[in-house]
Amino acid sequence: MNNKAPRAIRLDPTRQDPSIDVSLREDVAILPESEPLDPVEPLAVPVARKRFSWGGLFVAGLSGFLALAAGVWAERTIASLMSQNPALGYAALACAGVAALALLVMLGRIVADILRERRVEALRLRAAEALSGGTLDAAKGLAGDLVALYASRPETAKGRAALAEALPQLFAPRDVLSVAERTLLGPLDAAAQAQIAQAARRVSLVTAVSPRALIDIVFVLVACARLLRTIAGIYAGRPGTLGLLRLGRQVLGHLVVTGGIAAGDAVIQQVVGQGLAARLSAKLGEGVLNGLLTARIGLAAIAVCRPLPFVESEPPSLSDVAGDLTSWRGSAAEA
């Protein structure tokens, strides 16, 4: 118990009385106590459960039935030909064997396309995790997987050697991914942008001079499909038919999410300036618009097919791949 009588204390910061308690000295910070807050319970995130689908069951049952029916029909046809003429029976058996072999090869390619696309998607997700707070070992492992992905590509040999030389000197995940992007994906990005610019120019020219709208639609669809396959081949290998359909669905989903689907004069104004559509002829404006929409699809394909998000370099814009369409401004004004 403290029996000292109370006394006044001079509040002078320049003087320090050694008899004053240490809690009143200037080098001691007295912080106010705060009342503890009640812990906030995290919001419960609903987990999407896989529901039973009658449509999927119908497709599976119908596919199995058709496969059994085709097998029974082929067996009866071969047996009937064997009984009538053995030579025709053996010929039918050989044709069935060739068809079965071709079907197996096609299924193998489809599976390989799906696995390759999932591998690229996994690399992109791992890169996003590494950029948001991953470890150095995870980033270097991702760089090694990128090198393995492009090991059979001779155009990436110089980049792979430069990345292997720079990896021991990097000590941050972002630096590792930046060097990987610059050495491995830089030339691929340039090739993809060149393909997009070429496709946009071709679509603009053909749709500007074609006499029928049906020809425009068919040509744009074919050009976009070829562009998607080309960009996928640049980054991760050329896909098959089903892989191309899956890639097209992903690209359309990306366009919907990012708001990339636009039409009319607003799209042209992004690249060629205000009011240009009013000075262009109707057919020429349609050609420019189709070219810009093709370029947008190509940019979305880069975002979907690229195994890394853009780390150090800026994503290509519409003016980077379709800026040369502005050359039509002078010709249109002269006309």
C-alpha positions in Angstrom: 0.0 0.0 0.0 1.4 3.5 -1.0 1.3 5.9 2.0 2.7 8.9 0.1 0.7 12.1 0.3 -0.5 13.6 -3.0 1.5 16.4 -4.5 1.4 18.7 -7.5 3.5 18.0 -10.6 4.9 20.6 -12.9 3.9 19.9 -16.5 7.1 21.1 -18.1 8.5 19.0 -20.8 12.0 20.6 -20.5 12.4 19.5 -16.8 12.6 15.9 -15.6 12.4 15.2 -11.9 14.1 11.9 -11.0 11.5 11.4 -8.3 8.7 11.2 -10.8 7.5 7.8 -11.6 9.0 6.3 -14.8 5.5 6.0 -16.4 5.5 9.8 -16.7 8.8 10.2 -18.6 8.8 11.3 -22.2 10.4 8.1 -23.6 7.5 6.0 -22.3 4.4 5.9 -24.5 1.1 5.4 -22.7 -1.5 4.0 -25.0 -5.2 4.0 -24.2 -6.8 0.7 -23.6 -9.4 -0.4 -26.1 -12.2 -2.6 -25.4 -12.0 -6.0 -27.1 -14.3 -6.3 -30.0 -16.5 -9.3 -30.5 -15.1 -11.6 -33.2 -16.9 -11.3 -36.5 -18.1 -14.5 -37.8 -17.3 -15.1 -41.5 -20.2 -15.2 -43.9 -21.2 -18.6 -44.9 -20.5 -19.1 -48.6 -23.0 -21.4 -50.2 -21.3 -24.3 -51.9 -22.7 -25.2 -55.3 -23.6 -28.9 -55.2 -23.7 -30.9 -58.3 -27.4 -31.6 -59.0 -28.8 -34.6 -60.8 -29.5 -33.8 -64.5 -32.1 -35.7 -66.5 -30.7 -34.2 -69.6 -27.3 -35.7 -68.9 -28.8 -39.1 -68.2 -30.8 -38.9 -71.4 -27.7 -38.2 -73.5 -25.7 -41.0 -71.8 -28.5 -43.5 -72.3 -29.1 -42.5 -75.9 -25.4 -42.6 -76.6 -25.1 -46.1 -75.1 -28.1 -47.3 -77.1 -26.8 -46.0 -80.4 -23.4 -47.5 -79.7 -25.0 -50.9 -79.0 -27.3 -50.7 -82.1 -24.3 -49.8 -84.3 -22.3 -52.7 -82.9 -25.2 -55.2 -83.4 -25.8 -53.9 -87.0 -22.1 -54.2 -87.9 -21.9 -57.7 -86.4 -25.0 -58.9 -88.3 -23.7 -57.2 -91.6 -20.3 -58.9 -91.4 -21.9 -62.3 -90.5 -24.4 -62.0 -93.4 -21.6 -61.2 -95.8 -19.4 -64.0 -94.5 -22.3 -66.5 -95.1 -22.9 -65.2 -98.6 -19.3 -64.5 -99.7 -16.3 -64.8 -97.4 -14.3 -62.3 -99.4 -16.9 -59.6 -98.9 -17.2 -60.5 -95.2 -13.4 -60.1 -94.7 -13.5 -56.8 -96.6 -16.3 -55.6 -94.4 -14.3 -56.7 -91.3 -11.2 -54.9 -92.5 -13.3 -51.7 -93.1 -14.8 -52.0 -89.7 -11.3 -52.4 -88.2 -10.0 -49.3 -90.0 -13.1 -47.3 -88.8 -12.5 -48.4 -85.2 -8.8 -47.5 -85.4 -9.7 -44.0 -86.8 -12.3 -43.6 -84.0 -9.8 -44.5 -81.3 -7.2 -42.0 -82.8 -9.9 -39.3 -82.9 -10.9 -40.0 -79.3 -7.2 -39.9 -78.3 -6.7 -36.5 -79.9 -9.8 -35.2 -78.2 -8.6 -36.3 -74.8 -5.2 -34.8 -75.5 -6.8 -31.5 -76.5 -8.8 -31.5 -73.3 -5.8 -32.3 -71.1 -3.7 -29.7 -72.8 -6.4 -27.0 -72.3 -6.7 -28.0 -68.7 -3.0 -27.8 -68.3 -2.9 -24.3 -69.6 -5.8 -23.3 -67.4 -4.0 -24.8 -64.3 -0.8 -22.8 -65.2 -2.8 -19.6 -65.4 -4.5 -20.2 -62.0 -1.1 -21.1 -60.4 0.3 -17.9 -61.8 -2.5 -15.8 -60.4 -1.9 -17.5 -57.0 1.8 -16.8 -57.2 1.2 -13.1 -58.0 -1.2 -12.7 -55.1 1.2 -14.0 -52.5 2.8 -17.2 -53.6 6.3 -18.5 -52.7 9.4 -18.3 -54.7 9.6 -22.1 -55.0 6.0 -22.1 -56.5 6.9 -19.4 -59.0 10.1 -21.3 -60.1 8.1 -24.5 -60.4 5.6 -22.7 -62.6 8.5 -21.4 -64.7 9.8 -25.0 -65.1 6.4 -26.2 -66.2 6.3 -23.4 -68.8 9.7 -24.5 -70.1 8.4 -28.1 -70.3 5.2 -26.9 -72.1 7.3 -25.2 -74.9 10.2 -27.7 -74.9 9.3 -29.0 -78.3 8.9 -25.5 -79.8 12.2 -24.5 -81.6 11.2 -20.8 -81.7 11.3 -20.7 -77.9 14.8 -22.2 -77.5 16.4 -18.8 -77.0 13.8 -17.8 -74.5 14.1 -21.0 -72.5 17.9 -20.6 -72.3 17.6 -17.0 -71.2 15.0 -18.0 -68.5 17.2 -20.9 -67.2 20.2 -18.5 -67.0 18.2 -15.8 -65.1 16.3 -18.1 -62.6 19.2 -18.4 -60.1 19.4 -14.6 -59.8 15.7 -14.0 -59.1 14.4 -13.9 -55.5 10.8 -12.7 -55.9 7.8 -14.6 -57.4 6.8 -11.6 -59.5 10.3 -11.2 -60.9 10.3 -14.9 -61.9 7.0 -14.6 -63.7 8.0 -11.3 -65.3 11.2 -12.9 -66.8 9.2 -15.9 -67.9 6.7 -13.7 -69.6 9.4 -11.6 -71.3 11.5 -14.5 -72.5 8.9 -17.2 -73.4 5.7 -15.4 -74.1 7.0 -12.2 -75.7 7.6 -13.7 -79.1 4.3 -15.7 -78.9 2.4 -12.5 -78.1 3.9 -10.8 -81.1 2.9 -13.6 -83.4 -0.6 -13.8 -82.0 -1.1 -10.0 -82.4 0.2 -10.2 -86.0 -2.4 -13.0 -86.8 -5.2 -10.9 -85.3 -4.2 -7.9 -87.3 -4.0 -9.9 -90.5 -7.4 -11.5 -89.9 -9.0 -8.2 -89.1 -7.7 -6.7 -92.3 -8.9 -9.6 -94.3 -12.4 -9.6 -92.8 -12.7 -5.9 -93.3 -11.7 -6.0 -97.0 -13.8 -9.0 -97.9 -17.0 -7.9 -96.1 -16.6 -4.4 -97.6 -16.6 -5.6 -101.2 -18.9 -8.7 -100.9 -22.3 -8.3 -102.5 -24.3 -10.5 -100.2 -24.8 -10.4 -96.4 -24.8 -14.2 -96.3 -21.3 -14.2 -97.7 -20.3 -11.8 -95.0 -21.7 -14.0 -92.2 -20.1 -17.2 -93.6 -16.7 -15.5 -94.2 -16.6 -13.9 -90.7 -17.5 -17.2 -89.0 -14.8 -19.1 -90.9 -12.2 -16.4 -90.3 -13.0 -16.3 -86.6 -12.7 -20.1 -86.3 -9.4 -20.1 -88.2 -8.2 -17.2 -85.9 -9.1 -19.1 -82.8 -7.3 -22.2 -83.9 -4.3 -20.3 -84.9 -4.0 -18.5 -81.6 -4.5 -21.7 -79.7 -1.8 -23.3 -81.8 0.6 -20.4 -81.0 0.2 -20.7 -77.2 -0.7 -24.4 -76.5 -1.1 -26.5 -79.6 -3.7 -26.7 -82.4 -7.0 -28.0 -81.1 -9.3 -30.4 -82.8 -13.0 -29.9 -83.7 -14.4 -30.4 -80.2 -11.5 -28.5 -78.7 -12.2 -25.6 -81.1 -15.9 -25.6 -80.0 -14.9 -25.6 -76.3 -12.5 -22.7 -77.0 -15.2 -20.8 -78.8 -17.5 -21.2 -75.9 -14.8 -19.9 -73.5 -14.0 -16.9 -75.8 -17.7 -16.0 -76.0 -17.9 -16.3 -72.2 -14.9 -14.0 -71.8 -16.4 -11.5 -74.1 -19.7 -11.5 -72.2 -17.9 -11.1 -68.8 -15.6 -8.3 -70.0 -18.3 -6.5 -72.0 -16.3 -7.0 -75.2 -19.3 -7.5 -77.4 -20.3 -4.1 -78.8 -21.7 -3.0 -82.1 -22.4 0.1 -84.0 -20.6 3.4 -84.1 -19.3 3.2 -80.5 -16.9 0.3 -81.5 -15.5 2.2 -84.4 -15.0 5.3 -82.4 -12.7 3.5 -80.0 -10.1 3.1 -82.7 -10.8 5.5 -85.6 -12.2 8.5 -83.8 -15.5 10.4 -83.3 -17.9 10.6 -86.1 -16.0 8.5 -88.6 -18.9 6.2 -89.2 -21.0 9.1 -90.4 -18.3 9.9 -93.1 -17.9 6.3 -94.3 -20.2 4.6 -96.7 -22.5 2.0 -95.3 -20.7 -1.0 -96.8 -17.3 0.3 -95.8 -18.5 0.9 -92.3 -19.7 -2.7 -92.2 -16.3 -3.9 -93.2 -14.6 -1.8 -90.5 -17.1 -3.0 -87.9 -16.6 -6.7 -88.8 -12.8 -6.3 -88.7 -13.0 -4.7 -85.3 -15.3 -7.4 -83.9 -12.9 -10.1 -85.3 -10.0 -8.3 -83.5 -12.0 -8.3 -80.3 -12.5 -12.1 -80.6 -8.8 -12.5 -81.2 -7.9 -10.5 -78.1 -10.3 -12.6 -76.0 -8.7 -15.7 -77.4 -5.3 -14.5 -76.2 -6.7 -13.9 -72.7 -8.1 -17.5 -72.8 -5.2 -19.4 -74.4 -2.3 -17.6 -72.7 -0.8 -19.7 -70.0 0.2 -16.7 -67.9 -1.8 -13.5 -67.1 -0.1 -10.3 -68.2 2.4 -9.5 -65.5 4.9 -6.9 -66.7 3.7 -6.2 -70.3 0.4 -4.4 -71.0 -2.4 -6.4 -72.6 -2.9 -5.6 -76.3 -5.7 -3.2 -77.0 -8.0 -2.9 -80.0 -5.9 -0.1 -81.4 -2.7 -2.3 -81.3 -4.2 -5.0 -83.6 -6.7 -3.0 -85.6 -5.2 0.5 -85.7 -4.3 0.2 -89.4 -8.0 0.2 -90.2 -7.8 4.0 -89.7 -6.0 4.2 -93.0 -9.4 3.9 -94.6 -10.2 7.3 -93.1 -8.2 9.1 -95.8 -9.5 7.1 -98.6 -13.1 7.6 -97.4 -12.6 11.4 -97.0 -11.1 11.7 -100.5 -14.0 9.7 -102.0 
